[in-house]
Amino acid sequence: MDVQIFPHRLLGADTTEKLLNRLEDISGVKRMVIHGQRLPPEDHPDRRIISVKGHEFELQVKTGRVLLHIEDEDTIADYKRVCEDLLPFGYDLTPGKYIRTQKTVTDEIKYGEDLDKVPEN
C-alpha cells in the first residue's frame, strides 16, 4: 500500500530532513520517494546534504510531496501524527497506489544496460 503526503507548502531542506527521519522511525516503511521542483544548479541554501537514518544524499528538489510504500494500513494514524507536528500549515494524506511495482518499457529505454540497478518493489 502507498500513502501520499502532500504539504500545503513546499518544504525546505530542514523540514524535509526532519519529516523523512520521523517517518522512517515508524515501522513498516518500505520505500520513500520525494517529489518537487528542482533546485537551481548554482548555490542554493536548500541544495545541501541531508541525512536520513545515517544515509546521506544531496537534496536536489524543493519537496512538494512525499510518497511512502508501507506494509500496514494501521500505521496511517502514526504518519498523520508526524505530519501534524511538523506541517502546521496543513497537508493532505491520501492512501492509494503511487509507486510503480515493476519495471516498464520506458525504464528499459531510459536506463539501458543499467536496468538491473533500478529497484523493484
Biopython code that builds the backbone (N, CA, C, O; Angstrom):
import numpy as np
from Bio.PDB.StructureBuilder import StructureBuilder

atoms = [
    (1, "MET", "N", (0.838, -1.171, 0.000)),
    (1, "MET", "CA", (0.000, 0.000, 0.000)),
    (1, "MET", "C", (0.883, 1.234, 0.000)),
    (1, "MET", "O", (1.959, 1.241, 0.597)),
    (2, "ASP", "N", (0.423, 2.272, -0.670)),
    (2, "ASP", "CA", (1.155, 3.536, -0.736)),
    (2, "ASP", "C", (0.358, 4.638, -0.045)),
    (2, "ASP", "O", (-0.868, 4.577, 0.047)),
    (3, "VAL", "N", (1.076, 5.637, 0.434)),
    (3, "VAL", "CA", (0.473, 6.822, 1.039)),
    (3, "VAL", "C", (1.162, 8.036, 0.442)),
    (3, "VAL", "O", (2.385, 8.061, 0.309)),
    (4, "GLN", "N", (0.369, 9.050, 0.080)),
    (4, "GLN", "CA", (0.921, 10.309, -0.421)),
    (4, "GLN", "C", (0.716, 11.388, 0.637)),
    (4, "GLN", "O", (-0.397, 11.596, 1.120)),
    (5, "ILE", "N", (1.798, 12.068, 0.989)),
    (5, "ILE", "CA", (1.727, 13.228, 1.880)),
    (5, "ILE", "C", (1.956, 14.446, 1.006)),
    (5, "ILE", "O", (3.008, 14.589, 0.382)),
    (6, "PHE", "N", (0.964, 15.322, 0.966)),
    (6, "PHE", "CA", (1.007, 16.494, 0.096)),
    (6, "PHE", "C", (0.919, 17.746, 0.970)),
    (6, "PHE", "O", (-0.181, 18.195, 1.290)),
    (7, "PRO", "N", (2.079, 18.321, 1.365)),
    (7, "PRO", "CA", (2.067, 19.533, 2.191)),
    (7, "PRO", "C", (1.444, 20.706, 1.432)),
    (7, "PRO", "O", (1.544, 20.777, 0.207)),
    (8, "HIS", "N", (0.809, 21.618, 2.151)),
    (8, "HIS", "CA", (0.199, 22.787, 1.522)),
    (8, "HIS", "C", (1.230, 23.840, 1.131)),
    (8, "HIS", "O", (0.884, 24.845, 0.511)),
    (9, "ARG", "N", (2.484, 23.620, 1.487)),
    (9, "ARG", "CA", (3.596, 24.490, 1.074)),
    (9, "ARG", "C", (4.775, 23.612, 0.671)),
    (9, "ARG", "O", (4.876, 22.459, 1.090)),
    (10, "LEU", "N", (5.666, 24.171, -0.147)),
    (10, "LEU", "CA", (6.908, 23.462, -0.461)),
    (10, "LEU", "C", (7.780, 23.433, 0.789)),
    (10, "LEU", "O", (7.820, 24.405, 1.544)),
    (11, "LEU", "N", (8.469, 22.335, 1.007)),
    (11, "LEU", "CA", (9.274, 22.172, 2.215)),
    (11, "LEU", "C", (10.734, 22.511, 1.959)),
    (11, "LEU", "O", (11.292, 22.175, 0.915)),
    (12, "GLY", "N", (11.335, 23.177, 2.923)),
    (12, "GLY", "CA", (12.765, 23.460, 2.860)),
    (12, "GLY", "C", (13.560, 22.225, 3.254)),
    (12, "GLY", "O", (12.992, 21.196, 3.621)),
    (13, "ALA", "N", (14.864, 22.337, 3.176)),
    (13, "ALA", "CA", (15.747, 21.203, 3.459)),
    (13, "ALA", "C", (15.628, 20.732, 4.909)),
    (13, "ALA", "O", (15.587, 19.529, 5.165)),
    (14, "ASP", "N", (15.571, 21.668, 5.855)),
    (14, "ASP", "CA", (15.491, 21.283, 7.266)),
    (14, "ASP", "C", (14.206, 20.520, 7.564)),
    (14, "ASP", "O", (14.238, 19.474, 8.212)),
    (15, "THR", "N", (13.083, 21.039, 7.094)),
    (15, "THR", "CA", (11.795, 20.381, 7.335)),
    (15, "THR", "C", (11.738, 19.032, 6.633)),
    (15, "THR", "O", (11.220, 18.062, 7.187)),
    (16, "THR", "N", (12.268, 18.966, 5.417)),
    (16, "THR", "CA", (12.295, 17.697, 4.692)),
    (16, "THR", "C", (13.097, 16.660, 5.467)),
    (16, "THR", "O", (12.667, 15.516, 5.613)),
    (17, "GLU", "N", (14.261, 17.061, 5.960)),
    (17, "GLU", "CA", (15.112, 16.136, 6.710)),
    (17, "GLU", "C", (14.410, 15.645, 7.976)),
    (17, "GLU", "O", (14.423, 14.449, 8.269)),
    (18, "LYS", "N", (13.799, 16.562, 8.726)),
    (18, "LYS", "CA", (13.081, 16.176, 9.947)),
    (18, "LYS", "C", (11.922, 15.234, 9.627)),
    (18, "LYS", "O", (11.728, 14.224, 10.302)),
    (19, "LEU", "N", (11.151, 15.578, 8.584)),
    (19, "LEU", "CA", (9.990, 14.769, 8.210)),
    (19, "LEU", "C", (10.405, 13.355, 7.810)),
    (19, "LEU", "O", (9.815, 12.380, 8.278)),
    (20, "LEU", "N", (11.412, 13.237, 6.952)),
    (20, "LEU", "CA", (11.846, 11.919, 6.498)),
    (20, "LEU", "C", (12.381, 11.072, 7.650)),
    (20, "LEU", "O", (12.126, 9.869, 7.703)),
    (21, "ASN", "N", (13.114, 11.684, 8.566)),
    (21, "ASN", "CA", (13.632, 10.935, 9.713)),
    (21, "ASN", "C", (12.514, 10.472, 10.638)),
    (21, "ASN", "O", (12.535, 9.341, 11.122)),
    (22, "ARG", "N", (11.546, 11.336, 10.883)),
    (22, "ARG", "CA", (10.411, 10.951, 11.745)),
    (22, "ARG", "C", (9.567, 9.868, 11.088)),
    (22, "ARG", "O", (9.104, 8.950, 11.764)),
    (23, "LEU", "N", (9.362, 9.967, 9.773)),
    (23, "LEU", "CA", (8.592, 8.940, 9.066)),
    (23, "LEU", "C", (9.328, 7.610, 9.084)),
    (23, "LEU", "O", (8.709, 6.553, 9.210)),
    (24, "GLU", "N", (10.638, 7.662, 8.961)),
    (24, "GLU", "CA", (11.445, 6.442, 8.957)),
    (24, "GLU", "C", (11.424, 5.761, 10.326)),
    (24, "GLU", "O", (11.635, 4.551, 10.414)),
    (25, "ASP", "N", (11.169, 6.527, 11.403)),
    (25, "ASP", "CA", (11.076, 5.947, 12.745)),
    (25, "ASP", "C", (9.879, 5.010, 12.886)),
    (25, "ASP", "O", (9.887, 4.115, 13.731)),
    (26, "ILE", "N", (8.862, 5.210, 12.071)),
    (26, "ILE", "CA", (7.657, 4.386, 12.140)),
    (26, "ILE", "C", (7.945, 3.069, 11.421)),
    (26, "ILE", "O", (8.422, 3.062, 10.286)),
    (27, "SER", "N", (7.655, 1.974, 12.081)),
    (27, "SER", "CA", (7.953, 0.675, 11.462)),
    (27, "SER", "C", (7.022, 0.426, 10.277)),
    (27, "SER", "O", (5.866, 0.848, 10.274)),
    (28, "GLY", "N", (7.549, -0.260, 9.285)),
    (28, "GLY", "CA", (6.723, -0.634, 8.143)),
    (28, "GLY", "C", (6.924, 0.193, 6.896)),
    (28, "GLY", "O", (6.280, -0.073, 5.881)),
    (29, "VAL", "N", (7.807, 1.203, 6.934)),
    (29, "VAL", "CA", (8.086, 1.982, 5.727)),
    (29, "VAL", "C", (9.067, 1.183, 4.878)),
    (29, "VAL", "O", (10.195, 0.921, 5.297)),
    (30, "LYS", "N", (8.630, 0.800, 3.688)),
    (30, "LYS", "CA", (9.494, 0.018, 2.804)),
    (30, "LYS", "C", (10.270, 0.910, 1.838)),
    (30, "LYS", "O", (11.396, 0.592, 1.457)),
    (31, "ARG", "N", (9.658, 2.029, 1.444)),
    (31, "ARG", "CA", (10.296, 2.905, 0.457)),
    (31, "ARG", "C", (9.721, 4.311, 0.582)),
    (31, "ARG", "O", (8.530, 4.483, 0.843)),
    (32, "MET", "N", (10.582, 5.325, 0.393)),
    (32, "MET", "CA", (10.148, 6.723, 0.379)),
    (32, "MET", "C", (10.624, 7.373, -0.907)),
    (32, "MET", "O", (11.746, 7.137, -1.355)),
    (33, "VAL", "N", (9.763, 8.194, -1.498)),
    (33, "VAL", "CA", (10.108, 8.949, -2.702)),
    (33, "VAL", "C", (9.667, 10.387, -2.464)),
    (33, "VAL", "O", (8.547, 10.630, -2.014)),
    (34, "ILE", "N", (10.551, 11.349, -2.768)),
    (34, "ILE", "CA", (10.150, 12.752, -2.655)),
    (34, "ILE", "C", (10.075, 13.355, -4.052)),
    (34, "ILE", "O", (10.891, 13.063, -4.926)),
    (35, "HIS", "N", (9.066, 14.209, -4.235)),
    (35, "HIS", "CA", (8.858, 14.904, -5.500)),
    (35, "HIS", "C", (8.822, 16.398, -5.223)),
    (35, "HIS", "O", (8.456, 16.832, -4.131)),
    (36, "GLY", "N", (9.207, 17.175, -6.222)),
    (36, "GLY", "CA", (9.125, 18.617, -6.089)),
    (36, "GLY", "C", (9.874, 19.322, -7.195)),
    (36, "GLY", "O", (10.423, 18.703, -8.105)),
    (37, "GLN", "N", (9.878, 20.642, -7.086)),
    (37, "GLN", "CA", (10.578, 21.464, -8.075)),
    (37, "GLN", "C", (12.084, 21.287, -7.904)),
    (37, "GLN", "O", (12.604, 21.277, -6.789)),
    (38, "ARG", "N", (12.769, 21.148, -9.035)),
    (38, "ARG", "CA", (14.232, 21.059, -8.977)),
    (38, "ARG", "C", (14.808, 22.382, -8.486)),
    (38, "ARG", "O", (14.332, 23.461, -8.838)),
    (39, "LEU", "N", (15.831, 22.266, -7.674)),
    (39, "LEU", "CA", (16.531, 23.454, -7.193)),
    (39, "LEU", "C", (17.506, 23.923, -8.263)),
    (39, "LEU", "O", (17.990, 23.112, -9.052)),
    (40, "PRO", "N", (17.805, 25.222, -8.304)),
    (40, "PRO", "CA", (18.768, 25.726, -9.288)),
    (40, "PRO", "C", (20.129, 25.060, -9.095)),
    (40, "PRO", "O", (20.500, 24.720, -7.971)),
    (41, "PRO", "N", (20.879, 24.870, -10.195)),
    (41, "PRO", "CA", (22.172, 24.185, -10.080)),
    (41, "PRO", "C", (23.214, 24.978, -9.290)),
    (41, "PRO", "O", (24.112, 24.388, -8.690)),
    (42, "GLU", "N", (23.104, 26.294, -9.283)),
    (42, "GLU", "CA", (24.086, 27.091, -8.542)),
    (42, "GLU", "C", (23.796, 27.008, -7.045)),
    (42, "GLU", "O", (22.880, 26.307, -6.615)),
    (43, "ASP", "N", (24.583, 27.727, -6.269)),
    (43, "ASP", "CA", (24.422, 27.691, -4.816)),
    (43, "ASP", "C", (23.011, 28.096, -4.420)),
    (43, "ASP", "O", (22.512, 29.149, -4.817)),
    (44, "HIS", "N", (22.386, 27.245, -3.636)),
    (44, "HIS", "CA", (21.044, 27.499, -3.116)),
    (44, "HIS", "C", (21.037, 26.961, -1.692)),
    (44, "HIS", "O", (21.568, 25.877, -1.449)),
    (45, "PRO", "N", (20.452, 27.687, -0.742)),
    (45, "PRO", "CA", (20.518, 27.241, 0.655)),
    (45, "PRO", "C", (19.892, 25.863, 0.902)),
    (45, "PRO", "O", (20.295, 25.166, 1.833)),
    (46, "ASP", "N", (18.915, 25.464, 0.086)),
    (46, "ASP", "CA", (18.284, 24.158, 0.284)),
    (46, "ASP", "C", (19.006, 23.031, -0.446)),
    (46, "ASP", "O", (18.708, 21.861, -0.208)),
    (47, "ARG", "N", (19.948, 23.357, -1.329)),
    (47, "ARG", "CA", (20.710, 22.316, -2.026)),
    (47, "ARG", "C", (21.877, 21.943, -1.113)),
    (47, "ARG", "O", (22.943, 22.557, -1.149)),
    (48, "ARG", "N", (21.646, 20.940, -0.311)),
    (48, "ARG", "CA", (22.672, 20.507, 0.634)),
    (48, "ARG", "C", (22.510, 19.019, 0.915)),
    (48, "ARG", "O", (21.536, 18.395, 0.495)),
    (49, "ILE", "N", (23.460, 18.476, 1.617)),
    (49, "ILE", "CA", (23.428, 17.067, 2.001)),
    (49, "ILE", "C", (22.512, 16.925, 3.214)),
    (49, "ILE", "O", (22.692, 17.613, 4.219)),
    (50, "ILE", "N", (21.524, 16.026, 3.116)),
    (50, "ILE", "CA", (20.690, 15.727, 4.277)),
    (50, "ILE", "C", (20.942, 14.277, 4.676)),
    (50, "ILE", "O", (21.363, 13.455, 3.863)),
    (51, "SER", "N", (20.679, 13.987, 5.935)),
    (51, "SER", "CA", (20.911, 12.647, 6.467)),
    (51, "SER", "C", (19.583, 12.058, 6.931)),
    (51, "SER", "O", (18.869, 12.660, 7.733)),
    (52, "VAL", "N", (19.266, 10.879, 6.417)),
    (52, "VAL", "CA", (18.054, 10.172, 6.823)),
    (52, "VAL", "C", (18.484, 8.815, 7.358)),
    (52, "VAL", "O", (18.860, 7.918, 6.603)),
    (53, "LYS", "N", (18.421, 8.685, 8.674)),
    (53, "LYS", "CA", (18.807, 7.450, 9.351)),
    (53, "LYS", "C", (20.201, 6.973, 8.950)),
    (53, "LYS", "O", (20.417, 5.789, 8.693)),
    (54, "GLY", "N", (21.138, 7.912, 8.902)),
    (54, "GLY", "CA", (22.523, 7.576, 8.614)),
    (54, "GLY", "C", (22.888, 7.536, 7.140)),
    (54, "GLY", "O", (24.069, 7.453, 6.803)),
    (55, "HIS", "N", (21.908, 7.594, 6.261)),
    (55, "HIS", "CA", (22.176, 7.622, 4.816)),
    (55, "HIS", "C", (22.159, 9.076, 4.361)),
    (55, "HIS", "O", (21.172, 9.783, 4.557)),
    (56, "GLU", "N", (23.247, 9.512, 3.758)),
    (56, "GLU", "CA", (23.337, 10.900, 3.315)),
    (56, "GLU", "C", (23.135, 10.990, 1.811)),
    (56, "GLU", "O", (23.624, 10.153, 1.053)),
    (57, "PHE", "N", (22.401, 12.028, 1.388)),
    (57, "PHE", "CA", (22.239, 12.290, -0.039)),
    (57, "PHE", "C", (21.988, 13.771, -0.253)),
    (57, "PHE", "O", (21.545, 14.481, 0.650)),
    (58, "GLU", "N", (22.281, 14.227, -1.475)),
    (58, "GLU", "CA", (22.099, 15.636, -1.805)),
    (58, "GLU", "C", (20.641, 15.885, -2.156)),
    (58, "GLU", "O", (20.085, 15.234, -3.041)),
    (59, "LEU", "N", (20.034, 16.823, -1.463)),
    (59, "LEU", "CA", (18.654, 17.197, -1.753)),
    (59, "LEU", "C", (18.659, 18.085, -2.991)),
    (59, "LEU", "O", (19.258, 19.160, -2.980)),
    (60, "GLN", "N", (18.001, 17.649, -4.046)),
    (60, "GLN", "CA", (18.008, 18.371, -5.314)),
    (60, "GLN", "C", (16.662, 18.981, -5.660)),
    (60, "GLN", "O", (16.518, 19.616, -6.705)),
    (61, "VAL", "N", (15.660, 18.793, -4.782)),
    (61, "VAL", "CA", (14.327, 19.335, -5.050)),
    (61, "VAL", "C", (13.805, 20.079, -3.835)),
    (61, "VAL", "O", (14.235, 19.835, -2.708)),
    (62, "LYS", "N", (12.885, 20.977, -4.076)),
    (62, "LYS", "CA", (12.105, 21.625, -3.027)),
    (62, "LYS", "C", (10.905, 20.704, -2.822)),
    (62, "LYS", "O", (10.027, 20.643, -3.683)),
    (63, "THR", "N", (10.849, 19.998, -1.715)),
    (63, "THR", "CA", (9.889, 18.908, -1.536)),
    (63, "THR", "C", (8.450, 19.398, -1.600)),
    (63, "THR", "O", (8.032, 20.256, -0.823)),
    (64, "GLY", "N", (7.702, 18.834, -2.545)),
    (64, "GLY", "CA", (6.294, 19.164, -2.720)),
    (64, "GLY", "C", (5.368, 18.042, -2.310)),
    (64, "GLY", "O", (4.214, 18.284, -1.957)),
    (65, "ARG", "N", (5.864, 16.810, -2.352)),
    (65, "ARG", "CA", (5.087, 15.674, -1.863)),
    (65, "ARG", "C", (6.017, 14.516, -1.544)),
    (65, "ARG", "O", (7.102, 14.383, -2.110)),
    (66, "VAL", "N", (5.559, 13.687, -0.622)),
    (66, "VAL", "CA", (6.318, 12.524, -0.182)),
    (66, "VAL", "C", (5.443, 11.298, -0.407)),
    (66, "VAL", "O", (4.291, 11.257, 0.028)),
    (67, "LEU", "N", (5.997, 10.307, -1.086)),
    (67, "LEU", "CA", (5.290, 9.052, -1.324)),
    (67, "LEU", "C", (5.922, 7.975, -0.455)),
    (67, "LEU", "O", (7.145, 7.841, -0.409)),
    (68, "LEU", "N", (5.093, 7.217, 0.226)),
    (68, "LEU", "CA", (5.565, 6.145, 1.094)),
    (68, "LEU", "C", (4.959, 4.827, 0.650)),
    (68, "LEU", "O", (3.757, 4.744, 0.399)),
    (69, "HIS", "N", (5.783, 3.802, 0.553)),
    (69, "HIS", "CA", (5.274, 2.444, 0.343)),
    (69, "HIS", "C", (5.337, 1.783, 1.710)),
    (69, "HIS", "O", (6.422, 1.589, 2.258)),
    (70, "ILE", "N", (4.181, 1.435, 2.264)),
    (70, "ILE", "CA", (4.117, 0.934, 3.638)),
    (70, "ILE", "C", (3.585, -0.495, 3.667)),
    (70, "ILE", "O", (2.929, -0.954, 2.732)),
    (71, "GLU", "N", (3.885, -1.180, 4.761)),
    (71, "GLU", "CA", (3.444, -2.564, 4.922)),
    (71, "GLU", "C", (2.032, -2.661, 5.469)),
    (71, "GLU", "O", (1.266, -3.534, 5.062)),
    (72, "ASP", "N", (1.679, -1.765, 6.394)),
    (72, "ASP", "CA", (0.440, -1.931, 7.146)),
    (72, "ASP", "C", (-0.401, -0.660, 7.130)),
    (72, "ASP", "O", (0.095, 0.427, 7.428)),
    (73, "GLU", "N", (-1.656, -0.803, 6.786)),
    (73, "GLU", "CA", (-2.578, 0.330, 6.737)),
    (73, "GLU", "C", (-2.838, 0.911, 8.127)),
    (73, "GLU", "O", (-3.220, 2.075, 8.249)),
    (74, "ASP", "N", (-2.637, 0.118, 9.161)),
    (74, "ASP", "CA", (-2.901, 0.567, 10.527)),
    (74, "ASP", "C", (-1.942, 1.661, 10.990)),
    (74, "ASP", "O", (-2.222, 2.339, 11.978)),
    (75, "THR", "N", (-0.820, 1.847, 10.300)),
    (75, "THR", "CA", (0.163, 2.857, 10.716)),
    (75, "THR", "C", (-0.148, 4.248, 10.153)),
    (75, "THR", "O", (0.579, 5.199, 10.441)),
    (76, "ILE", "N", (-1.194, 4.383, 9.370)),
    (76, "ILE", "CA", (-1.523, 5.685, 8.774)),
    (76, "ILE", "C", (-1.748, 6.745, 9.852)),
    (76, "ILE", "O", (-1.368, 7.901, 9.666)),
    (77, "ALA", "N", (-2.357, 6.369, 10.969)),
    (77, "ALA", "CA", (-2.569, 7.321, 12.067)),
    (77, "ALA", "C", (-1.233, 7.848, 12.594)),
    (77, "ALA", "O", (-1.135, 9.014, 12.975)),
    (78, "ASP", "N", (-0.204, 6.998, 12.617)),
    (78, "ASP", "CA", (1.127, 7.432, 13.062)),
    (78, "ASP", "C", (1.713, 8.467, 12.101)),
    (78, "ASP", "O", (2.325, 9.442, 12.537)),
    (79, "TYR", "N", (1.526, 8.259, 10.797)),
    (79, "TYR", "CA", (2.015, 9.221, 9.801)),
    (79, "TYR", "C", (1.291, 10.556, 9.952)),
    (79, "TYR", "O", (1.899, 11.616, 9.800)),
    (80, "LYS", "N", (0.002, 10.505, 10.248)),
    (80, "LYS", "CA", (-0.773, 11.740, 10.451)),
    (80, "LYS", "C", (-0.235, 12.523, 11.643)),
    (80, "LYS", "O", (-0.127, 13.748, 11.585)),
    (81, "ARG", "N", (0.103, 11.818, 12.730)),
    (81, "ARG", "CA", (0.644, 12.495, 13.918)),
    (81, "ARG", "C", (1.954, 13.207, 13.599)),
    (81, "ARG", "O", (2.168, 14.340, 14.031)),
    (82, "VAL", "N", (2.825, 12.550, 12.850)),
    (82, "VAL", "CA", (4.099, 13.169, 12.461)),
    (82, "VAL", "C", (3.832, 14.413, 11.625)),
    (82, "VAL", "O", (4.449, 15.455, 11.847)),
    (83, "CYS", "N", (2.918, 14.312, 10.670)),
    (83, "CYS", "CA", (2.603, 15.451, 9.799)),
    (83, "CYS", "C", (1.997, 16.606, 10.586)),
    (83, "CYS", "O", (2.304, 17.768, 10.316)),
    (84, "GLU", "N", (1.137, 16.297, 11.559)),
    (84, "GLU", "CA", (0.540, 17.356, 12.376)),
    (84, "GLU", "C", (1.608, 18.098, 13.167)),
    (84, "GLU", "O", (1.514, 19.313, 13.346)),
    (85, "ASP", "N", (2.624, 17.380, 13.644)),
    (85, "ASP", "CA", (3.710, 18.004, 14.407)),
    (85, "ASP", "C", (4.595, 18.891, 13.530)),
    (85, "ASP", "O", (4.970, 19.990, 13.938)),
    (86, "LEU", "N", (4.928, 18.419, 12.331)),
    (86, "LEU", "CA", (5.933, 19.100, 11.508)),
    (86, "LEU", "C", (5.363, 19.992, 10.408)),
    (86, "LEU", "O", (6.085, 20.824, 9.859)),
    (87, "LEU", "N", (4.093, 19.836, 10.080)),
    (87, "LEU", "CA", (3.492, 20.610, 8.987)),
    (87, "LEU", "C", (2.287, 21.399, 9.505)),
    (87, "LEU", "O", (1.150, 21.088, 9.150)),
    (88, "PRO", "N", (2.526, 22.425, 10.347)),
    (88, "PRO", "CA", (1.412, 23.166, 10.952)),
    (88, "PRO", "C", (0.582, 23.958, 9.938)),
    (88, "PRO", "O", (-0.541, 24.360, 10.244)),
    (89, "PHE", "N", (1.114, 24.184, 8.753)),
    (89, "PHE", "CA", (0.419, 24.941, 7.705)),
    (89, "PHE", "C", (-0.564, 24.076, 6.931)),
    (89, "PHE", "O", (-1.289, 24.589, 6.078)),
    (90, "GLY", "N", (-0.607, 22.783, 7.205)),
    (90, "GLY", "CA", (-1.573, 21.891, 6.580)),
    (90, "GLY", "C", (-0.949, 20.923, 5.594)),
    (90, "GLY", "O", (0.150, 21.144, 5.085)),
    (91, "TYR", "N", (-1.668, 19.859, 5.339)),
    (91, "TYR", "CA", (-1.209, 18.802, 4.430)),
    (91, "TYR", "C", (-2.414, 17.936, 4.078)),
    (91, "TYR", "O", (-3.442, 17.979, 4.753)),
    (92, "ASP", "N", (-2.274, 17.162, 3.028)),
    (92, "ASP", "CA", (-3.247, 16.128, 2.684)),
    (92, "ASP", "C", (-2.510, 14.798, 2.732)),
    (92, "ASP", "O", (-1.412, 14.669, 2.192)),
    (93, "LEU", "N", (-3.113, 13.816, 3.376)),
    (93, "LEU", "CA", (-2.541, 12.483, 3.432)),
    (93, "LEU", "C", (-3.550, 11.534, 2.791)),
    (93, "LEU", "O", (-4.667, 11.377, 3.283)),
    (94, "THR", "N", (-3.146, 10.906, 1.691)),
    (94, "THR", "CA", (-4.071, 10.103, 0.903)),
    (94, "THR", "C", (-3.483, 8.729, 0.612)),
    (94, "THR", "O", (-2.416, 8.631, 0.006)),
    (95, "PRO", "N", (-4.171, 7.655, 1.039)),
    (95, "PRO", "CA", (-3.725, 6.323, 0.642)),
    (95, "PRO", "C", (-4.087, 6.050, -0.816)),
    (95, "PRO", "O", (-5.048, 6.617, -1.336)),
    (96, "GLY", "N", (-3.335, 5.203, -1.460)),
    (96, "GLY", "CA", (-3.600, 4.871, -2.862)),
    (96, "GLY", "C", (-2.436, 4.098, -3.448)),
    (96, "GLY", "O", (-1.655, 3.489, -2.717)),
    (97, "LYS", "N", (-2.323, 4.123, -4.760)),
    (97, "LYS", "CA", (-1.212, 3.455, -5.467)),
    (97, "LYS", "C", (-0.430, 4.545, -6.186)),
    (97, "LYS", "O", (-0.906, 5.092, -7.181)),
    (98, "TYR", "N", (0.765, 4.867, -5.696)),
    (98, "TYR", "CA", (1.562, 5.966, -6.237)),
    (98, "TYR", "C", (2.921, 5.519, -6.773)),
    (98, "TYR", "O", (3.480, 6.174, -7.653)),
    (99, "ILE", "N", (3.454, 4.423, -6.261)),
    (99, "ILE", "CA", (4.780, 3.959, -6.648)),
    (99, "ILE", "C", (4.619, 2.699, -7.494)),
    (99, "ILE", "O", (3.967, 1.739, -7.085)),
    (100, "ARG", "N", (5.222, 2.719, -8.675)),
    (100, "ARG", "CA", (5.098, 1.547, -9.551)),
    (100, "ARG", "C", (5.807, 0.356, -8.924)),
    (100, "ARG", "O", (6.739, 0.508, -8.135)),
    (101, "THR", "N", (5.343, -0.834, -9.295)),
    (101, "THR", "CA", (5.866, -2.038, -8.657)),
    (101, "THR", "C", (6.691, -2.912, -9.590)),
    (101, "THR", "O", (7.274, -3.904, -9.150)),
    (102, "GLN", "N", (6.750, -2.562, -10.864)),
    (102, "GLN", "CA", (7.579, -3.333, -11.787)),
    (102, "GLN", "C", (8.202, -2.417, -12.827)),
    (102, "GLN", "O", (7.726, -1.308, -13.070)),
    (103, "LYS", "N", (9.266, -2.899, -13.428)),
    (103, "LYS", "CA", (9.978, -2.110, -14.433)),
    (103, "LYS", "C", (9.113, -1.962, -15.683)),
    (103, "LYS", "O", (8.320, -2.844, -16.016)),
    (104, "THR", "N", (9.280, -0.838, -16.364)),
    (104, "THR", "CA", (8.471, -0.540, -17.541)),
    (104, "THR", "C", (9.354, -0.479, -18.786)),
    (104, "THR", "O", (10.581, -0.503, -18.694)),
    (105, "VAL", "N", (8.710, -0.400, -19.944)),
    (105, "VAL", "CA", (9.438, -0.246, -21.205)),
    (105, "VAL", "C", (10.225, 1.062, -21.186)),
    (105, "VAL", "O", (11.351, 1.124, -21.681)),
    (106, "THR", "N", (9.634, 2.098, -20.616)),
    (106, "THR", "CA", (10.318, 3.387, -20.513)),
    (106, "THR", "C", (11.603, 3.256, -19.698)),
    (106, "THR", "O", (12.616, 3.867, -20.037)),
    (107, "ASP", "N", (11.569, 2.465, -18.628)),
    (107, "ASP", "CA", (12.782, 2.231, -17.837)),
    (107, "ASP", "C", (13.870, 1.592, -18.692)),
    (107, "ASP", "O", (15.039, 1.967, -18.602)),
    (108, "GLU", "N", (13.484, 0.637, -19.513)),
    (108, "GLU", "CA", (14.457, -0.049, -20.366)),
    (108, "GLU", "C", (15.103, 0.924, -21.347)),
    (108, "GLU", "O", (16.309, 0.863, -21.588)),
    (109, "ILE", "N", (14.300, 1.818, -21.910)),
    (109, "ILE", "CA", (14.829, 2.818, -22.845)),
    (109, "ILE", "C", (15.722, 3.816, -22.104)),
    (109, "ILE", "O", (16.797, 4.177, -22.583)),
    (110, "LYS", "N", (15.263, 4.253, -20.937)),
    (110, "LYS", "CA", (15.973, 5.282, -20.183)),
    (110, "LYS", "C", (17.290, 4.769, -19.591)),
    (110, "LYS", "O", (18.306, 5.461, -19.654)),
    (111, "TYR", "N", (17.278, 3.563, -19.017)),
    (111, "TYR", "CA", (18.440, 3.060, -18.292)),
    (111, "TYR", "C", (19.305, 2.102, -19.100)),
    (111, "TYR", "O", (20.480, 1.924, -18.779)),
    (112, "GLY", "N", (18.757, 1.486, -20.133)),
    (112, "GLY", "CA", (19.535, 0.587, -20.986)),
    (112, "GLY", "C", (20.178, -0.534, -20.206)),
    (112, "GLY", "O", (19.495, -1.309, -19.536)),
    (113, "GLU", "N", (21.512, -0.620, -20.294)),
    (113, "GLU", "CA", (22.247, -1.691, -19.618)),
    (113, "GLU", "C", (22.186, -1.587, -18.098)),
    (113, "GLU", "O", (22.417, -2.574, -17.400)),
    (114, "ASP", "N", (21.879, -0.405, -17.583)),
    (114, "ASP", "CA", (21.796, -0.214, -16.133)),
    (114, "ASP", "C", (20.416, -0.558, -15.582)),
    (114, "ASP", "O", (20.126, -0.249, -14.426)),
    (115, "LEU", "N", (19.565, -1.187, -16.379)),
    (115, "LEU", "CA", (18.205, -1.514, -15.951)),
    (115, "LEU", "C", (18.199, -2.374, -14.689)),
    (115, "LEU", "O", (17.282, -2.271, -13.873)),
    (116, "ASP", "N", (19.210, -3.217, -14.525)),
    (116, "ASP", "CA", (19.271, -4.072, -13.337)),
    (116, "ASP", "C", (19.451, -3.267, -12.053)),
    (116, "ASP", "O", (19.168, -3.770, -10.966)),
    (117, "LYS", "N", (19.917, -2.024, -12.164)),
    (117, "LYS", "CA", (20.127, -1.181, -10.989)),
    (117, "LYS", "C", (18.843, -0.493, -10.531)),
    (117, "LYS", "O", (18.801, 0.067, -9.436)),
    (118, "VAL", "N", (17.789, -0.529, -11.360)),
    (118, "VAL", "CA", (16.512, 0.088, -10.999)),
    (118, "VAL", "C", (15.828, -0.822, -9.981)),
    (118, "VAL", "O", (15.634, -2.007, -10.250)),
    (119, "PRO", "N", (15.455, -0.278, -8.797)),
    (119, "PRO", "CA", (14.857, -1.140, -7.770)),
    (119, "PRO", "C", (13.448, -1.597, -8.151)),
    (119, "PRO", "O", (12.696, -0.881, -8.812)),
    (120, "GLU", "N", (13.122, -2.804, -7.714)),
    (120, "GLU", "CA", (11.762, -3.319, -7.857)),
    (120, "GLU", "C", (11.171, -3.436, -6.471)),
    (120, "GLU", "O", (11.889, -3.659, -5.496)),
    (121, "ASN", "N", (9.871, -3.286, -6.382)),
    (121, "ASN", "CA", (9.192, -3.465, -5.092)),
    (121, "ASN", "C", (8.739, -4.874, -4.943)),
    (121, "ASN", "O", (8.146, -5.228, -3.924)),
]
sb = StructureBuilder()
sb.init_structure("model")
sb.init_model(0)
sb.init_chain("A")
sb.init_seg("    ")
for serial, (resi, resn, name, xyz) in enumerate(atoms, 1):
    if name == "N":
        sb.init_residue(resn, " ", resi, " ")
    sb.init_atom(name, np.array(xyz, "f"), 0.0, 1.0, " ", f" {name:<3s}", serial, name[0])
structure = sb.get_structure()
